[in-house]
Amino acid sequence: MAATVLMLVRDLMLRSRIEGVAAALGVACAPAATLEIARVRVSESTPSIVFVDLSDSHFPAAETLVAMRAAAPGARIVAFASHVDLKAFKAARAAGFDLTLSRSEFTARLPELLKA
């Protein structure tokens, strides 16, 4: 099954949660621990949505958004971070992510995001 969700998420517990919800909905996922791996994953399939954990320093907002827009121009790019990480939210909004959520809101809305 080709991936339809690309996860730039290194947190194994969160990644497992996303994969579990996705599997229950019949949605395929591809994890990527770096931007380089993300580019490879995009070349293997065309994701319809990309999840980016901005709490992880491996995924700086502006650089990550530029890379993902270039690699997967048709994908919806959703960023999330800890609700107290105001710097990450400001950077994500300035960069122009399609949607920016707190981590708790992201997990609460995960089924909806995966179905969209």
URPEFEN-V703976 format. One record per pair of residues at least 6 apart in sequence whose C-alpha atoms are under 7 Angstrom apart, sorted by the first residue. I is the first residue (numbers start at 1). GAP is how many residues later the second one is. D is the distance in whole Angstrom. If there is no record, write none. Layout:
i: {I	I}
gap: {GAP	GAP}
d: {D	D}
//
This chain:
i: {1	2	2	3	3	3	3	3	4	4	4	4	4	4	4	5	5	5	5	5	5	5	6	6	6	6	6	6	6	7	7	7	7	7	7	8	8	8	8	8	8	9	9	9	9	9	9	10	19	21	22	22	30	32	34	39	42	42	46	47	48	48	48	49	49	49	50	50	50	50	51	51	51	52	52	52	53	53	53	54	54	54	54	54	54	55	55	55	61	61	61	62	65	65	76	77	77	77	78	78	78	78	79	79	79	79	80	80	80	80	80	81	81	81	81	82	82	83	83	92}
gap: {27	26	43	25	26	27	42	44	23	24	25	42	43	44	45	23	24	25	42	43	44	45	23	24	25	41	43	44	45	23	24	25	43	44	45	23	24	25	43	44	45	6	22	23	24	43	44	23	10	90	6	92	11	6	24	32	29	30	26	28	26	27	28	26	27	28	25	26	27	28	26	27	28	26	27	28	26	27	28	6	7	25	26	27	34	26	27	33	30	31	34	33	30	32	22	20	21	22	19	20	21	22	18	20	21	22	20	21	22	23	26	7	20	21	22	20	21	19	20	8}
d: {7	7	6	5	5	6	6	6	7	6	6	6	4	5	7	6	5	6	5	6	5	6	6	5	6	6	6	5	6	6	5	6	6	5	6	6	5	6	6	5	6	6	7	7	6	6	5	5	6	7	7	7	7	5	6	6	6	7	7	6	7	4	6	5	5	6	7	6	5	6	6	5	6	6	5	6	6	5	6	7	7	6	6	5	6	5	7	7	6	5	6	5	7	7	6	6	5	7	6	6	5	6	7	6	5	6	6	5	5	5	7	7	7	5	5	6	5	5	7	7}
//
